Amino acid sequence: QVQLVESGGGLVQPGGSLRLSCAASGIIFSIYTMDWYRQAPGKQRELVAAITSGSITNYADSVKGRFTISRDNAKNTVYLQMNSLKPEDTAVYYCHLLGHWGQGTQVTVSS
C-alpha cells in the first residue's frame, strides 16, 4: 500500500524560506515521477513542481526561480525548497505519486 507523508509546512514571513519533505513507502520510489501540488482556499489544486526518475524537473511559471524540487532515492523522499516566499504561495501542499496523495501540509506566508 502506497503511503505519502508530507512535513515541513508552517508560518513564514514574506521573503522567507521553507523546505517541505514527502516520504514515500510501499512502492519502488526511484522509478517514478514525483509531483508537488498546492491548493489555496477557493482555488483548484495546481501542479507546482515535478521531478522524474532521472531528476529532470519542471516548475509552474509562478514558482520558477524560487522553488527547487529534489529527490533522495535512498531515503524514498522528495523535497521542495521554497525561497522568496510570497503571500500568494499560501496553500496546502500535497505530494503526489501515481494517483496517490499525501495528507497535505499547510504553508502560510504572512507578516
C-alpha positions in Angstrom: 0.0 0.0 0.0 1.4 3.3 -1.1 1.8 5.9 1.6 3.0 9.5 1.3 3.7 11.6 4.3 4.4 15.3 4.0 6.1 17.5 6.6 7.8 20.9 6.9 5.0 23.4 6.5 4.4 26.3 8.7 4.0 30.0 9.1 6.7 32.2 7.5 7.1 35.9 6.7 7.2 37.1 3.1 10.6 36.6 1.7 11.3 33.7 3.9 12.0 30.0 3.2 10.7 26.6 4.0 11.6 23.1 2.9 8.9 20.5 2.5 9.5 16.8 2.6 7.5 13.9 1.4 8.4 10.4 2.5 7.1 7.5 0.4 6.6 3.9 1.3 5.0 0.8 -0.2 6.4 1.4 -3.7 9.7 1.3 -5.7 10.1 5.1 -5.3 13.1 5.6 -7.5 11.4 4.7 -10.8 8.6 7.1 -10.7 8.0 10.8 -11.2 7.0 12.7 -8.1 5.0 15.9 -8.0 4.2 18.7 -5.6 0.7 20.3 -5.9 -0.9 23.0 -3.9 -4.4 24.1 -3.2 -5.3 27.6 -1.9 -8.7 28.3 -0.4 -11.4 28.6 -3.0 -9.0 27.6 -5.8 -8.3 24.4 -7.8 -5.4 22.2 -6.9 -2.4 23.1 -9.2 0.9 21.5 -10.1 3.8 23.3 -8.5 6.8 21.1 -9.5 7.7 17.7 -10.8 10.8 15.5 -10.8 11.3 12.4 -13.0 13.2 9.3 -12.1 16.1 10.8 -13.9 15.8 14.0 -11.9 14.5 16.1 -14.8 12.5 18.9 -13.2 9.6 21.0 -14.2 8.0 24.0 -12.5 4.9 26.2 -12.6 5.7 29.6 -14.0 4.7 31.2 -10.7 7.4 29.4 -8.8 10.3 29.3 -11.3 13.5 30.6 -9.8 12.2 30.5 -6.3 11.3 26.8 -5.7 13.5 23.7 -6.2 12.3 20.2 -6.2 14.8 17.4 -5.5 14.7 13.7 -4.5 16.8 11.3 -2.4 16.1 7.8 -3.7 18.0 6.2 -0.8 15.5 7.8 1.6 12.4 7.5 -0.6 11.9 11.2 -0.1 11.2 14.1 -2.3 11.8 17.7 -1.2 10.5 21.1 -2.1 12.8 24.0 -1.2 10.8 27.2 -1.2 12.6 30.5 -1.2 11.5 34.1 -1.5 8.0 33.1 -0.4 5.1 35.4 -1.2 1.6 35.6 0.4 0.2 34.1 -2.8 2.2 30.9 -2.0 -0.2 30.3 0.9 -1.8 26.9 0.4 -2.0 23.3 1.4 0.9 21.5 -0.3 0.5 17.9 -1.4 2.9 15.4 -2.8 1.6 13.0 -5.5 2.6 9.7 -7.0 0.6 7.7 -9.5 -2.7 8.9 -8.2 -1.8 8.6 -4.6 -1.8 11.7 -2.4 -0.4 12.7 1.0 -2.4 14.3 3.7 -1.0 17.7 2.8 1.0 20.3 4.8 -0.1 23.9 5.4 2.1 26.7 4.2 1.1 30.2 5.3 3.1 33.2 4.2 2.1 36.3 6.2 3.6 39.1 8.1 
